[in-house]
Amino acid sequence: MQKVLSDTIRGKIKEEIRRSPYIGLLTDETVNITVDKKLIVYLRIMTSGGPKSIFHSNVTIHSGNVETVMNALIDTLVASDIEIDKVMGFGSDGASVMTGRLNGVALAASDATKRDKGVVNISEYRKDVNTIYNFYHFSAARMNRLRELNDALDNNDFRSLKEPCSVRWLSLSRAVTAINNSWAVLAVELEEESRPEKNNAVAKGLLLRVSSFKFVVTTKLLKDVLVLMNRLNLLFQRDTIDLSTIAPMVLSTIQSLQQLLETPYSSVHEAQFMDTFDRQTRTYHGVQLKHAAEVNIDAFVNGTRREFVEALIYNLQRRFEGDQITVLTSLDVLLNPRKLPQDRNELANFGIPEMEALCGHFGRDMGDDGEIHRAIINFEEL
């Protein structure tokens, strides 16, 4: 009896996990009453009712090092037929073995999912921009010198440095714009801060980053990409939204990103950079860029740049798949008063294809017994 109950509960949980498009891992080390080392694993999944945390397993491990913990996590996921590619988040208590910057479990899990190989350089860029912001934001003297130098160089495009937020596109866009417009002033000021008499180690490290070819071209790339992403982002932040505009805007954004992908340095800021960058002296605005050899330029175009844009396209296409676009357009037809036919004779047949599409999409659900039931068989049942 106990096994039957257990199998029934496990079957229902497995079905919920299978239906979830994304999965988050929540894990921590513990010991049982016999002081055996254990790894407790919870999963964060998406259900029709919203996010849900479920207990998954309590695995015995022989040591608490990164390799052992990572192998235990992968083994328990594989044993449960859980796709590794669906894992999009990782949570722990913050212990170094879990979140270590160089070799923590979180980093190993990120590598295992293969999701961030092209985005990791953009993530590093964001961290660099955040470090630059903190370096000047918490020092009034440095910020004043930056403004004075800007006035001396007569840079009318200067923007105050902004702090990027990892979860808001608009915040990142403002931070990138500030870096782009203030880059020359920033490079000169950091060089001044790095002089031997000041011996500022942080400034030296930031100067190496800021004056690298990869940092500059990443700034230009993000300036062009974020214009497209922010336009789409702002569409969903309106108080009222016209559903008919979503599909065209998504498709337009994807097409623009694909054009960026196919024609490197053809967009506004990238093209501007290539026109200004001196390949002979490898200088940009009078500053010699580090690692600006042709091999590095080609590596960026075919590596970081391509992988980042491809990741954006992939995620947009996955988020707005054909069936989801159909749902949005169907809702627009049914809920938008402007779509109602003017002729009363047409009202009898109005919206039937759209209702059938919605019934087909939302008409399946899982009952308490774990079985898939049809909530609505077809439109005629309404």
C-alpha positions in Angstrom: 0.0 0.0 0.0 2.8 2.4 0.9 4.6 1.7 -2.4 1.4 2.3 -4.4 0.8 5.7 -2.6 4.5 6.6 -3.1 4.4 5.7 -6.8 1.2 7.7 -7.3 2.7 10.8 -5.7 6.0 10.5 -7.5 4.2 10.0 -10.8 2.3 13.3 -10.3 5.4 15.1 -9.4 7.3 13.7 -12.4 4.5 14.9 -14.7 4.6 18.4 -13.2 8.4 18.5 -13.7 8.0 17.3 -17.3 5.5 20.0 -18.1 7.5 22.8 -16.6 9.4 24.7 -19.3 12.1 25.8 -16.9 13.6 24.3 -13.7 15.5 25.9 -10.8 17.8 23.9 -8.4 17.7 24.6 -4.7 20.2 22.6 -2.8 22.1 22.4 0.5 24.4 20.1 2.4 23.2 18.5 5.6 23.7 15.4 7.8 21.3 12.8 9.0 21.0 11.3 12.5 24.0 9.0 11.8 26.1 12.0 10.7 26.2 10.8 7.1 26.7 13.7 4.7 23.6 14.3 2.6 22.7 16.6 -0.3 19.0 17.8 -0.1 17.6 18.8 -3.5 14.5 20.9 -4.1 13.2 21.9 -7.5 11.6 25.2 -8.5 9.1 24.6 -11.3 6.5 26.4 -13.3 2.9 25.1 -13.1 -0.4 26.5 -14.5 -0.9 28.1 -11.1 2.5 29.8 -11.1 5.9 28.9 -9.6 6.1 26.0 -7.2 8.8 24.4 -5.0 8.9 20.7 -4.6 11.1 18.3 -2.7 13.1 16.1 -5.1 15.6 14.0 -3.3 18.0 13.5 -0.4 21.2 12.1 -1.8 24.1 10.6 0.1 27.5 12.1 -0.8 30.9 11.0 0.5 32.5 14.5 0.5 31.5 18.1 0.1 33.8 19.1 -2.7 32.6 20.7 -5.9 33.1 17.6 -8.1 31.2 15.3 -5.8 28.3 17.7 -5.3 28.1 18.4 -9.0 28.2 14.7 -10.0 25.5 13.9 -7.4 23.2 16.7 -8.8 23.6 15.5 -12.4 23.1 11.8 -11.5 19.9 12.5 -9.6 18.5 14.7 -12.4 19.4 12.1 -15.1 17.9 9.3 -13.0 14.7 11.3 -12.9 14.7 11.9 -16.7 15.0 15.6 -16.2 16.6 17.5 -19.1 19.7 19.4 -18.0 19.0 22.1 -20.6 15.8 23.1 -18.7 17.8 24.1 -15.6 17.9 27.9 -15.6 18.5 28.8 -12.0 20.6 27.7 -8.9 20.0 28.5 -5.3 22.1 27.6 -2.2 23.1 29.0 1.2 26.0 30.9 -0.3 28.8 28.6 0.9 32.1 28.9 -1.1 31.7 25.4 -2.4 28.4 26.3 -3.8 28.9 29.8 -5.1 32.7 30.1 -5.5 33.6 32.5 -8.3 36.3 30.3 -9.8 35.2 26.8 -9.1 31.8 26.7 -7.3 29.0 24.3 -7.9 26.9 27.2 -9.4 29.7 27.9 -12.0 30.0 24.2 -12.8 26.2 23.9 -13.2 26.3 26.9 -15.5 28.9 25.2 -17.7 26.9 21.9 -17.6 23.8 23.5 -19.0 25.8 25.1 -21.9 23.4 28.0 -21.7 25.9 30.9 -21.1 28.9 30.1 -23.1 28.2 33.0 -25.5 26.7 35.3 -22.8 29.4 34.9 -20.2 31.5 37.7 -21.8 28.5 40.0 -21.7 28.0 39.1 -18.0 31.7 40.0 -17.4 31.2 43.3 -19.2 28.3 44.1 -16.9 30.4 43.4 -13.8 33.1 45.7 -15.2 30.6 48.5 -15.7 29.3 48.0 -12.2 32.9 48.2 -10.8 33.5 51.4 -12.8 30.3 52.9 -11.4 31.2 52.0 -7.8 34.8 53.3 -8.3 33.5 56.8 -9.1 30.1 56.8 -7.3 31.7 56.4 -3.8 34.4 59.0 -4.4 33.2 62.6 -4.9 36.8 63.6 -5.6 37.1 61.1 -8.5 33.7 62.0 -9.9 34.6 65.8 -9.8 37.9 65.1 -11.6 36.0 63.1 -14.3 33.6 66.0 -14.9 36.5 68.6 -14.9 38.4 66.5 -17.5 35.3 66.2 -19.6 34.9 70.0 -19.6 38.5 70.4 -20.6 38.1 67.9 -23.5 34.8 69.7 -24.4 32.9 66.4 -24.6 29.2 67.4 -25.1 28.1 63.8 -25.1 29.2 63.1 -21.5 26.8 61.2 -19.3 26.9 60.5 -15.6 27.8 56.9 -14.9 24.9 54.6 -14.2 24.6 51.4 -12.2 23.5 48.4 -14.3 20.9 46.1 -12.9 21.1 42.4 -13.9 17.4 42.0 -14.3 16.4 45.3 -16.1 17.2 45.9 -19.7 16.5 49.7 -19.4 19.0 50.0 -16.5 21.7 48.2 -18.5 21.0 50.4 -21.5 21.5 53.6 -19.5 24.7 52.3 -18.0 26.0 51.3 -21.5 25.0 54.7 -23.0 27.0 56.5 -20.2 30.1 54.3 -20.8 29.8 54.8 -24.6 29.5 58.6 -24.4 32.1 59.0 -21.7 34.6 56.4 -22.8 37.4 58.7 -23.9 37.2 60.8 -20.8 37.0 57.7 -18.6 40.1 56.1 -20.3 42.2 59.3 -19.7 41.1 59.7 -16.1 41.8 56.1 -15.3 45.3 56.4 -16.8 45.8 59.4 -14.5 44.6 57.4 -11.5 47.1 54.6 -12.5 50.2 56.8 -12.4 53.0 55.4 -10.1 52.6 58.3 -7.6 49.0 57.3 -7.0 49.6 53.6 -7.2 45.8 52.8 -7.4 45.6 49.1 -8.1 41.8 49.2 -8.8 42.3 52.0 -11.4 45.1 50.0 -13.0 42.8 46.9 -13.3 39.9 49.0 -14.7 42.2 50.7 -17.2 43.3 47.3 -18.5 39.6 46.4 -19.0 38.3 49.7 -20.3 41.2 50.1 -22.9 40.8 46.6 -24.2 39.4 46.0 -27.7 36.8 43.6 -26.4 35.4 46.1 -23.9 35.0 48.9 -26.5 33.4 46.7 -29.2 31.1 45.1 -26.6 29.9 48.6 -25.7 29.2 49.4 -29.3 27.4 46.0 -29.8 25.2 46.5 -26.8 24.4 50.1 -27.8 22.9 48.7 -31.0 21.3 45.6 -29.5 19.7 47.4 -26.6 18.0 49.8 -28.8 16.1 46.9 -30.3 15.5 45.1 -27.0 14.3 48.2 -25.2 11.8 49.0 -27.9 10.3 45.5 -27.3 10.6 45.8 -23.6 8.8 49.2 -23.4 5.9 47.7 -25.4 5.2 45.4 -22.5 5.5 48.1 -19.9 2.6 50.2 -21.1 -0.5 50.6 -19.0 -2.5 49.4 -21.9 -1.2 47.2 -24.7 -2.5 46.6 -28.2 -2.2 42.8 -28.6 -2.1 43.2 -32.4 1.3 44.9 -32.1 3.1 42.2 -30.2 3.6 39.7 -33.0 4.9 42.2 -35.5 7.2 43.8 -32.9 8.6 40.4 -31.9 9.2 39.4 -35.5 10.7 42.8 -36.3 13.1 42.5 -33.4 14.2 39.0 -34.4 14.7 40.1 -38.0 16.8 43.1 -36.9 18.9 40.9 -34.7 19.4 38.4 -37.5 20.6 41.3 -39.7 23.1 42.3 -37.0 24.2 38.7 -37.0 24.7 38.4 -40.7 26.4 41.7 -41.3 29.0 42.5 -38.6 29.8 46.2 -38.0 26.9 47.4 -40.2 24.9 48.8 -37.4 25.2 52.5 -36.3 27.6 52.3 -33.3 29.6 49.4 -34.6 30.1 51.0 -38.0 31.0 54.3 -36.3 33.6 52.5 -34.2 35.2 50.8 -37.3 35.4 54.2 -39.1 37.2 55.8 -36.1 39.4 52.9 -35.1 42.9 53.0 -36.6 43.9 49.5 -37.5 47.5 50.5 -38.1 48.2 52.1 -34.7 45.3 50.2 -33.0 44.1 53.5 -31.5 40.6 54.8 -30.8 40.1 58.4 -29.8 43.8 58.6 -29.3 43.9 55.7 -26.9 45.8 52.5 -27.9 43.5 49.5 -27.5 44.9 46.4 -26.0 44.5 43.0 -27.7 43.4 44.7 -30.9 45.2 42.4 -33.3 43.2 41.1 -36.3 43.0 37.7 -34.7 41.2 39.2 -31.7 38.8 41.2 -34.0 37.9 38.0 -35.9 37.5 36.1 -32.6 35.1 38.6 -31.3 33.0 38.7 -34.4 32.8 34.9 -34.7 32.8 34.2 -31.0 31.3 36.6 -28.3 29.3 38.7 -30.8 27.8 35.8 -32.7 27.0 33.7 -29.6 25.3 36.6 -27.7 23.1 37.7 -30.6 22.2 34.0 -31.4 21.3 33.6 -27.7 18.9 36.6 -27.9 17.3 35.3 -31.1 16.9 31.8 -29.6 15.3 33.0 -26.4 12.9 35.3 -28.3 11.9 32.5 -30.6 11.4 30.1 -27.7 9.5 32.7 -25.6 7.2 33.6 -28.5 6.7 30.3 -30.3 4.2 30.0 -33.1 1.4 28.7 -30.8 1.8 31.6 -28.4 1.7 34.1 -31.2 -1.5 32.5 -32.4 -3.0 32.9 -28.9 -2.1 36.6 -28.8 -3.5 37.3 -32.2 -6.7 35.3 -31.3 -7.2 37.3 -28.1 -6.7 40.5 -30.0 -9.5 39.6 -32.4 -11.9 38.6 -29.6 -11.1 41.4 -27.1 -10.4 44.3 -29.4 -13.7 46.2 -30.1 -12.2 47.6 -33.3 -12.1 44.1 -34.7 -15.8 43.6 -34.5 -17.5 43.4 -37.9 -19.7 46.4 -38.9 -22.2 44.1 -40.6 -24.5 42.3 -38.1 -24.8 39.4 -40.5 -21.1 38.7 -40.0 -21.4 38.5 -36.2 -22.7 34.9 -36.3 -19.4 33.6 -37.7 -17.1 36.2 -36.1 -14.2 34.9 -34.0 -15.0 31.1 -34.4 -11.5 30.2 -35.7 -9.9 32.3 -32.9 -12.1 30.6 -30.2 -11.2 27.2 -31.6 -7.5 28.1 -31.4 -7.9 29.3 -27.8 -9.8 26.1 -26.9 -7.1 24.0 -28.4 -4.4 25.8 -26.5 -6.1 26.1 -23.1 -8.4 23.1 -23.2 -5.9 20.6 -21.7 -5.3 20.3 -18.0 -4.0 17.7 -15.6 -6.5 16.4 -13.1 -5.9 15.5 -9.4 -5.4 11.9 -10.5 -2.4 12.9 -12.6 -4.2 12.1 -15.9 -4.5 14.6 -18.8 -8.1 15.6 -19.3 -9.8 17.7 -22.0 -11.5 20.6 -20.3 -13.1 21.5 -23.6 -13.2 19.1 -26.5 -14.1 21.6 -29.2 -15.7 25.0 -29.7 -19.2 23.5 -30.3 -19.3 22.6 -26.5 -19.5 26.2 -25.6 
